């Protein structure tokens, strides 16, 4: 029975995503067109959600795009930490 609360929470999370979509939501292709700008804004301390709210909403809802975003941030941070040749 310990798996039941986890399944209920997962179901709740899925339903929340379904019902939180809006007509002006963007798809993955549109998100990828803006992801570089979004990442730059995050790295400079700006609030990208204020300028690109559709990208923020998409990243909150799409695991694939969120992983891409997080990987891009990680790569750029690693480059900043590594010594220059």
C-alpha positions in Angstrom: 0.0 0.0 0.0 3.0 2.4 0.3 3.0 2.9 -3.4 -0.6 4.2 -3.5 0.1 7.7 -2.1 3.0 8.1 -4.7 0.6 7.0 -7.5 -2.0 9.4 -6.3 0.5 12.3 -6.2 1.8 11.4 -9.7 -1.8 11.4 -11.0 -2.5 14.7 -9.3 0.7 16.2 -10.9 -0.3 15.0 -14.3 -3.8 16.4 -14.0 -2.4 19.7 -12.8 -0.1 19.9 -15.9 -3.0 19.0 -18.2 -5.3 21.6 -16.8 -2.6 24.3 -16.5 -1.9 24.5 -20.2 -3.0 27.7 -21.9 -3.9 28.6 -25.5 -0.7 30.7 -25.8 1.6 27.9 -24.6 4.6 27.2 -26.9 5.9 23.9 -28.2 9.4 22.5 -28.0 10.6 24.1 -31.3 9.6 27.5 -30.1 11.2 27.0 -26.7 14.5 26.0 -28.4 14.4 29.2 -30.4 14.5 31.2 -27.2 16.5 29.0 -24.9 19.8 30.8 -25.5 18.4 34.1 -24.5 16.6 32.6 -21.5 19.9 31.0 -20.3 21.8 34.3 -20.8 19.2 36.1 -18.7 19.4 33.5 -15.9 23.2 33.7 -15.9 23.2 37.5 -15.7 20.8 37.6 -12.8 17.8 38.9 -14.8 14.3 37.5 -14.5 13.7 35.6 -17.8 10.2 34.6 -16.7 9.2 38.2 -16.8 10.4 38.6 -20.4 9.8 35.1 -21.7 6.9 33.8 -19.6 5.9 31.2 -22.3 9.4 29.7 -22.2 9.3 29.5 -18.4 5.9 27.8 -18.5 7.1 25.4 -21.1 10.2 24.5 -19.1 8.0 23.9 -16.1 5.9 21.5 -18.1 8.3 19.8 -20.4 10.9 17.5 -18.9 12.9 17.2 -22.2 13.3 20.9 -22.6 14.0 21.4 -18.9 16.8 18.8 -19.2 18.2 20.6 -22.2 18.1 23.9 -20.3 19.8 22.4 -17.2 22.4 20.8 -19.4 23.2 24.1 -21.2 23.5 25.9 -17.8 25.8 23.1 -16.5 28.0 23.3 -19.6 28.4 27.1 -19.4 29.1 27.0 -15.7 31.8 24.3 -16.3 33.4 26.4 -19.0 33.5 29.4 -16.6 35.2 27.2 -13.9 37.8 25.6 -16.2 41.1 27.5 -16.6 41.8 29.1 -19.9 44.6 27.4 -22.0 
